[in-house]
Amino acid sequence: RILRGCGQFMALSNYTRTTLIAAGARPEAIDRVPMPVNAGDYMPSLPPREALIGFAGRIDDPRKNISLLLRSVAVLAERGVPIRLKLTGDPSAGLNKLVSTLNIADRLEWSGWLDPSSLADFYRSLDVFVFSSSQEGLGISGIQAMACGVPVVSTKCGGPEDYVIDGVTGKLCEHTPQALADAIYWTISDRERRNDLGSKSRRLIENEYSQSVFEDNL
């Protein structure tokens, strides 16, 4: 009833806009207005650790599909790629059980819960930020990582498809361990390419997700 009313709506991503139109919103009444990121707080500085990938978010949320990320690390480990995974938050008993089963305990580290300044350092330490999600409305952590000059590898899960431009700011892939592993390896295996993706990621955030752009959108 609200969506069919006379109001004007702002959606954080094209995925969210499409979802709300399917739920009854009038297309002409709903615009995409992305959430901004403070590009001054989140900016490149530290050189990344090669082959260190990471994710920041609610790891126990089933939509984040962290088990897929862990399985992709196992695939890369089997291929002899010296990959390491860093997750925010505290260790999860359920995920640690899967980690043990996959025999990748030596490739996983937990950062604990981070304040905003520490979170920026977390992103800057990464070679690649990874979404293994089944669904993301926007994925603000991906935008924050890109502001820090970190390319993003993501499953085709909604919101990140607005800013993860395949082969330009990162890599998109299907929801299988092999596909995610291939996308991660494609990104980290060529240093010049990885750094170019990171530079273009930062530029996209400055051009489309800055606070001044948000003000103009409003």
N, C-alpha and C positions, 0 to 999 in steps of 0.2 A: 504494500500500500504506500509506503514511504517512497520507494523507487519510482512508482508510477505517478507521484505527485508533481507539484510544480517546482520543486527545488532543483538547484544546480549542485552537482556532485564533483568531487575531486578524487581520482584514484591514483594510488602510488605507482602503478605499473600498467602496461597494456594488458597483462594477464588479469589483473584485478578488474580493469575496466570491462574486458570481455566477459568475465564471470558475472559481474553485476548486470550487464545488459542481458545476459542469458537468464538472470533472475527477475527481470522485468523492468530494468531501467531504460528510459528513452535514450538512444544513442546520442542525440543532440544535447542531452542534459548532463552528460558525464564526460569530463576531460581527464587526461593524464597529467598529473602534477607531481613529479617525483619528489620524495623527501630529500632535503639537502644534507650534505656532510660538511663539517667545518674543515676546509682544506688547509687551514693553518695548524690545526691540531694533528691532523692526519696528513703527513707529508713524507716523502722519501728522505732518508738520511743514512741509515746503517746499511752496509753491504750485506746482502742476504747470504744465508748459509746454503750452499748448494745441496740440492736434493732434500731439503727440509720443506715438507708440505704441512699445511695446517688448516684447522677449522675452528671458528669461534662461535659459540651459540649453545642452545639447549640440547645437549647431546642425548638426553633421554626422551626427547620429543620424537615419536616414531616417524614424523614427517621428515626429519633430518636424515634418516636412513644411514646412520653411522656404520651399521654393519656392512653396508655396501662399500664404504670407504675403507674399512679394515680389510675386506676381502680383496680390494684392488691393491692394497699395500702388499698383501700376501702374494698376489700375482707378480708384482714387480720384484719382490724378494726372490721368488722362484726363478725369475729371469736374470738374477744377479745384479739388479740395479740397487745401488746403496741408498735406498730411500729411507727417510725417517718421517714420522708423523707426530705432530704436536697438537694437542687438544686443550682448550681452556676448561676450567672447572676442576672438580675432584674426580678421582677414579670411580668408575661405575662397575659394580660387581658383575652385572650382566655382560657388559662389554668386555671386561677383563677375562671372563670365562671364554668368550669367543676368541680373544687375543691369544689365550693359552692354546686353544684348539688349533688355531692357525699358525702357531709357533712364531709369532712376531713380537713377543714381549720386549725384546731388545731393540725394537724399532719404534716404540711408542713412548712418549713422555707427556705428562700432564703439567699444565702451568699453574693450576689453582685458579681461583677467581681473581680477576684483574680489574683495577680501577681504570678510568679512561686513559690516563697517561701511559700506564703499563700496557694497556691494550694496543696503543699505537706502536709501542716497541715490539710487541708480539707480532703484529703484522709485518713490521720492517725486517724482522729476523727471518721471514719466510721467503723461500724461492717461489712458491706458488700457493695460493689459497684455493681450497677445494670445497665445492658444494656437491654432496652426493644425494641431495634431497629428492623426495618424491613430489613435494609441493612447496613452493615459496611464493608468498604474495609479492615480496620485493627482494628481501635478502640484504638488509642494511649492512651486515658485516662484509659482504662482497664489495659494496661501494666504499666502505672504509678502507679495506685492503687495497683497492685500486687507487685510492687517494694517496696511499703510501708507496705507490709505484710497483705494486705486486699484481701480476696477472692472475686471472681467475679461471679455473677449470670447473665446469658445472654440467650436471645432468640437465636435460631439457625439462625443467620443472616449473616454469612460469616466469616469475619476476626477473631472475637473472638474465633471461633472454633479451631484456631491454638493453643491458650494458655489457654482457659478455658477447662481443661480436666475434664470431668464429674466425680464428686466424688473424685477428686484429688486436683485440684486448685480452684474448684468452682462447679457450677451446670449449665447445659444446659437445656432448656425447649422449649416448643412450644409457639406460639403467642396467648395465651389466658390469661385473668386476673387470672383465677383459676390456670393454670399451672405455671405462674410466681409467684403467691402467694405461691404455694406449694414449689417451688424451694427456695424462700427466707426463708420460715419457716424452711425447712429442714436444711438450712445453719446456722440459728441463734438459733435454738432450743436446740442444744447441744454445750456447750461452748468448750469442749475438741475437738470436731470435727471442730468447726469453727476455733479454733486456729491452729489446724493441717493443715487445708486448707490454712490458711494465711502463715504458715511457708513454705509449699511446693510451694506456689505462689512466695514467695521471692526467693526461691532456683531456680525455673524455670527461673526467670528473670535474675539472675546472670549467669546461664548456657547458656541461649539461646538469651538474648536480651541486653547483656552488650555492651559497646562500643568496647571492645577488640574483642568480637565475631563478631561484625559488620565489624571491620577492617579485620579479617581473611576471612570473606565472600567476601569482596571486592577483 
